[in-house]
Amino acid sequence: MTVPRTICAGFLMLIMVGTVLLLLPLATASGEWNDPIVALFTATSAVCVTGLIVVDTGSYYSAVGEFIILLLIQVGGLGYMTATTLLLLLLKRRLRLKERLAVQQSMDVPELSGTRTLIVSIISMTLVFELAGAFCLMPTMMRDYGEGFGLWLSIFHSISAFNNAGFSLFEDSLVQYARSTWITAVITILVIFGGIGYQVIMEAFMWGRDRLLGRQKYGGFSLNFKIVVVSSVTLLAVGTFAFLATEATNPDTLGTLGWGDKLTAAWFQSVIARTAGFNSIDINGMHDAALFIMIALMFVGASPGSTGGGIKTTTASILFLCTRAILRGNDEVLVYRREIPPVRIFKAVGVVLGSGMAVIGVTIALALFNPEFTFIRILFEAVSAFATVGLSTGITADLTGPSQLVIIGSMYVGRVGVLLFMAALAGDHSPSLVKYPEEDLLVG
């Protein structure tokens, strides 16, 4: 059991446990045994924090079923190794080297030291954001749905939003709050912080703390912080104006809203396309151009070390910087007076190539099994599943049984990571001490 195999097997175990729990009669609103495919699909979507559904969560599942889904979202958002390490720490067990390596690889952190502090910080940060989000949602939810149910709705949607899961207990997701600036602001803030990555949040926290206390030891932000923040802001701004440009006059989406509400809804969908899965407008009514823009945003996804999926903002940034370096005739990739290591460039290329091949394979399979759907909607579904976004044009429940199994596999691979999944299949490779001669070839 190599580290990649341990992580992949852990997520599979969580999915299987979730499936068994959702099969039970007490998990469904009807009190009957759940359909195995529905239970498996829902459990996979929850553990992989995707949000794609084949049944309406709020009406199909009982309160117990909703709690099980929320628990799967929380554990899946934290990650299998983070949740397992927390359990070991609570049991006061010492972490072995293999467990430290698994945490390092799953969280994509450069060092092994400080694993205990890392896990405690992640859990604390998660609880702070989720509790704050729930308190902010409570006034509106309790006003609209009463104290008891409103409290449950606030907790559920706060956890779902911060973990970029996209599960909602409303049949129309958040369409009813499309004109609510407050709900839009709270949900998008939770999604952004959940998708920007733990390392970035902690850097910003330490910078603010040192400035507030007058400390001078903090030297500056890391390269990871700068690239993540700049790329995230750029994508959010580009997505907002792109949706405004393509959907402002569409009567099925933004056309019936005032300009203030148009901007709010466009901003919301730009944020949500970064792997969250909620929607405040009808995705099925969007133009093909807007759907393709959303596909591009979903494919890029969130940032490393976050609860979101996609190829990640840093991966896209590295490829952009490589292209800029080639056009300028540079032999190294430079940004902010720093050189990006070749190993990171190789990894970025591998992530994009592997992700592209996975999306192509899923799209082909869905097209073969569902010829009645248009290509753009099939591609949208494939990217949404692989990038663990959860947005859909409404075809998920109408997919054939084999197609739903393909989506389940795609969500799983997208959550554990395409490179990690391939490494689990291939096993460990011993490094070679042989150095071969270099030879050039034509490219482009």
MIVOLUM-181338 format. One line per field, with one value per residue (C-alpha): residue number from 1; residue in one letter; x, y, z. Coordinates in steps of 0.5 Angstrom, whole numbers, plus 500, padded with zeros to 3 digits. Each point is the difference from the previous one (the first is absolute). Layout:
N
resi c(NUM|...)
resn c(A|...)
xx c(X|...)
yy c(Y|...)
zz c(Z|...)
This chain:
444
resi c(1|2|3|4|5|6|7|8|9|10|11|12|13|14|15|16|17|18|19|20|21|22|23|24|25|26|27|28|29|30|31|32|33|34|35|36|37|38|39|40|41|42|43|44|45|46|47|48|49|50|51|52|53|54|55|56|57|58|59|60|61|62|63|64|65|66|67|68|69|70|71|72|73|74|75|76|77|78|79|80|81|82|83|84|85|86|87|88|89|90|91|92|93|94|95|96|97|98|99|100|101|102|103|104|105|106|107|108|109|110|111|112|113|114|115|116|117|118|119|120|121|122|123|124|125|126|127|128|129|130|131|132|133|134|135|136|137|138|139|140|141|142|143|144|145|146|147|148|149|150|151|152|153|154|155|156|157|158|159|160|161|162|163|164|165|166|167|168|169|170|171|172|173|174|175|176|177|178|179|180|181|182|183|184|185|186|187|188|189|190|191|192|193|194|195|196|197|198|199|200|201|202|203|204|205|206|207|208|209|210|211|212|213|214|215|216|217|218|219|220|221|222|223|224|225|226|227|228|229|230|231|232|233|234|235|236|237|238|239|240|241|242|243|244|245|246|247|248|249|250|251|252|253|254|255|256|257|258|259|260|261|262|263|264|265|266|267|268|269|270|271|272|273|274|275|276|277|278|279|280|281|282|283|284|285|286|287|288|289|290|291|292|293|294|295|296|297|298|299|300|301|302|303|304|305|306|307|308|309|310|311|312|313|314|315|316|317|318|319|320|321|322|323|324|325|326|327|328|329|330|331|332|333|334|335|336|337|338|339|340|341|342|343|344|345|346|347|348|349|350|351|352|353|354|355|356|357|358|359|360|361|362|363|364|365|366|367|368|369|370|371|372|373|374|375|376|377|378|379|380|381|382|383|384|385|386|387|388|389|390|391|392|393|394|395|396|397|398|399|400|401|402|403|404|405|406|407|408|409|410|411|412|413|414|415|416|417|418|419|420|421|422|423|424|425|426|427|428|429|430|431|432|433|434|435|436|437|438|439|440|441|442|443|444)
resn c(M|T|V|P|R|T|I|C|A|G|F|L|M|L|I|M|V|G|T|V|L|L|L|L|P|L|A|T|A|S|G|E|W|N|D|P|I|V|A|L|F|T|A|T|S|A|V|C|V|T|G|L|I|V|V|D|T|G|S|Y|Y|S|A|V|G|E|F|I|I|L|L|L|I|Q|V|G|G|L|G|Y|M|T|A|T|T|L|L|L|L|L|L|K|R|R|L|R|L|K|E|R|L|A|V|Q|Q|S|M|D|V|P|E|L|S|G|T|R|T|L|I|V|S|I|I|S|M|T|L|V|F|E|L|A|G|A|F|C|L|M|P|T|M|M|R|D|Y|G|E|G|F|G|L|W|L|S|I|F|H|S|I|S|A|F|N|N|A|G|F|S|L|F|E|D|S|L|V|Q|Y|A|R|S|T|W|I|T|A|V|I|T|I|L|V|I|F|G|G|I|G|Y|Q|V|I|M|E|A|F|M|W|G|R|D|R|L|L|G|R|Q|K|Y|G|G|F|S|L|N|F|K|I|V|V|V|S|S|V|T|L|L|A|V|G|T|F|A|F|L|A|T|E|A|T|N|P|D|T|L|G|T|L|G|W|G|D|K|L|T|A|A|W|F|Q|S|V|I|A|R|T|A|G|F|N|S|I|D|I|N|G|M|H|D|A|A|L|F|I|M|I|A|L|M|F|V|G|A|S|P|G|S|T|G|G|G|I|K|T|T|T|A|S|I|L|F|L|C|T|R|A|I|L|R|G|N|D|E|V|L|V|Y|R|R|E|I|P|P|V|R|I|F|K|A|V|G|V|V|L|G|S|G|M|A|V|I|G|V|T|I|A|L|A|L|F|N|P|E|F|T|F|I|R|I|L|F|E|A|V|S|A|F|A|T|V|G|L|S|T|G|I|T|A|D|L|T|G|P|S|Q|L|V|I|I|G|S|M|Y|V|G|R|V|G|V|L|L|F|M|A|A|L|A|G|D|H|S|P|S|L|V|K|Y|P|E|E|D|L|L|V|G)
xx c(500|504|498|495|497|499|496|496|498|498|495|497|499|497|495|498|499|495|497|498|497|496|497|497|492|501|505|494|494|495|503|502|506|504|502|507|502|497|503|507|500|498|505|505|498|500|507|503|496|498|492|497|494|495|494|498|504|495|494|503|504|498|503|505|501|502|504|504|501|503|505|502|501|504|505|500|502|505|503|501|507|498|494|504|506|495|497|507|502|493|502|507|503|507|500|505|504|495|495|504|502|492|498|506|498|492|501|506|504|508|502|499|501|494|495|496|500|498|494|497|501|496|494|500|500|494|496|501|498|494|497|501|496|495|499|500|494|496|496|498|498|497|496|497|500|499|505|501|501|503|506|501|499|506|504|499|502|506|503|498|503|506|502|498|495|494|495|494|493|496|497|503|506|501|496|495|506|502|498|503|506|501|500|504|505|501|499|506|504|500|501|506|504|498|503|506|504|502|507|498|495|505|505|495|498|508|501|494|502|507|498|495|505|505|505|505|502|495|504|495|495|502|500|494|496|502|498|494|497|501|498|494|498|501|496|494|500|500|495|495|501|500|493|497|502|497|494|498|494|498|493|501|506|502|496|494|504|502|508|501|497|504|507|498|498|506|505|496|501|507|502|496|503|506|498|494|494|494|496|496|498|497|507|495|498|507|503|505|505|499|500|507|503|497|503|507|499|498|506|505|497|502|507|505|498|493|493|499|502|503|507|501|502|507|500|497|504|507|498|498|507|503|497|502|507|501|497|505|506|501|504|496|493|501|494|501|507|500|502|494|504|499|497|494|500|500|494|496|501|498|494|497|502|497|494|498|501|495|495|500|499|494|497|501|497|494|499|499|496|495|500|494|503|504|508|500|496|504|506|498|498|506|505|495|501|507|502|495|496|492|497|496|495|495|502|503|494|498|507|500|502|507|501|499|505|505|498|501|507|502|498|504|506|499|500|506|504|502|507|499|495|505|506|495|499|507|504|506|506|507|504|505|508|501|500|499|503|496|496|496|494|494|495|494)
yy c(500|506|507|501|494|501|507|497|494|505|504|493|498|506|500|492|502|506|496|494|506|503|493|500|501|506|504|501|504|494|495|495|497|505|498|498|504|506|499|499|506|504|498|500|507|502|497|503|507|500|502|496|497|495|501|506|500|504|496|493|499|501|504|494|499|508|499|494|504|506|496|497|507|502|494|500|508|499|494|493|501|506|497|493|504|504|494|497|507|499|493|503|495|502|501|495|503|497|504|506|499|499|506|504|497|501|507|502|503|500|498|494|503|503|495|501|508|499|496|504|506|498|497|506|505|495|501|508|501|495|502|508|498|496|506|505|496|499|506|500|492|500|506|496|493|501|499|492|499|507|498|493|503|505|495|496|505|503|493|499|507|500|493|502|494|503|496|504|498|504|497|506|501|507|503|503|504|503|507|500|503|498|492|501|503|495|494|503|502|493|497|504|499|493|499|505|495|499|503|506|502|498|505|506|498|500|507|503|498|502|507|501|498|504|494|501|493|498|501|500|496|493|499|495|506|505|495|497|507|503|495|499|507|500|494|503|507|497|495|505|505|494|497|508|500|494|499|507|500|493|500|493|502|507|504|501|503|507|502|499|493|498|502|496|494|500|501|494|496|502|498|493|498|499|493|502|498|504|504|507|500|494|497|496|507|503|501|495|505|501|493|499|506|496|494|504|502|494|496|505|499|502|501|495|497|502|497|501|496|502|500|506|507|499|495|504|506|496|498|507|502|495|503|507|497|497|506|504|495|499|493|500|502|506|504|505|499|493|494|494|493|496|494|505|501|493|499|505|497|493|503|503|495|494|505|501|493|498|505|498|493|501|505|494|495|505|501|493|498|507|502|504|505|506|500|506|497|494|503|505|494|496|506|502|493|499|507|499|506|497|505|496|502|496|493|497|496|498|497|492|496|498|508|501|495|504|506|497|498|507|503|495|501|508|500|496|503|497|499|497|495|498|500|495|496|500|499|503|500|500|506|498|502|500|506|500|504|506|501|505|500|504|503|504)
zz c(500|497|503|493|501|507|499|494|504|506|495|498|507|501|494|502|507|498|495|505|504|495|498|507|500|506|495|495|501|497|506|494|498|496|492|500|494|504|506|497|496|505|505|495|498|507|502|494|502|493|500|494|502|497|505|504|506|505|498|498|507|507|505|502|493|499|506|497|494|504|504|493|497|507|500|492|500|506|496|502|503|504|503|501|503|505|502|502|504|504|501|502|496|497|492|496|495|495|502|500|493|498|504|496|493|501|502|495|506|499|507|505|506|504|498|506|500|493|501|506|496|495|504|504|494|497|506|500|493|501|506|498|493|504|505|494|496|506|500|493|500|507|498|493|503|508|505|500|493|499|504|497|493|502|503|494|495|503|501|493|497|504|497|493|500|497|504|501|504|495|494|495|504|502|494|505|503|493|502|507|501|507|498|494|504|506|495|495|506|503|493|498|507|500|493|501|504|507|499|497|505|506|496|500|507|503|496|503|507|499|498|505|505|497|499|495|499|494|493|495|497|496|493|501|503|495|494|503|502|494|495|505|499|493|499|504|496|493|502|503|494|495|503|499|493|498|504|502|495|501|502|503|505|501|495|505|505|502|499|507|500|494|503|506|496|495|506|504|494|498|508|499|494|504|502|505|497|502|495|500|493|496|497|494|498|499|493|497|500|508|501|496|505|506|497|500|507|503|496|504|506|507|503|503|507|500|500|492|494|493|498|505|499|501|494|495|502|499|493|499|502|496|494|502|501|493|497|503|498|508|502|507|502|505|504|505|500|501|496|500|501|494|504|501|492|499|505|497|493|503|504|494|495|505|501|493|498|506|498|492|502|505|494|495|505|502|492|498|506|499|493|501|504|496|500|504|506|500|500|506|504|499|502|506|503|499|503|505|499|500|495|495|494|503|497|506|502|493|498|499|506|496|499|508|501|496|503|507|498|497|507|503|496|500|508|501|494|494|501|507|497|494|505|504|494|498|507|502|495|502|498|494|501|493|496|492|495|498|493|497|496|497|504|497)
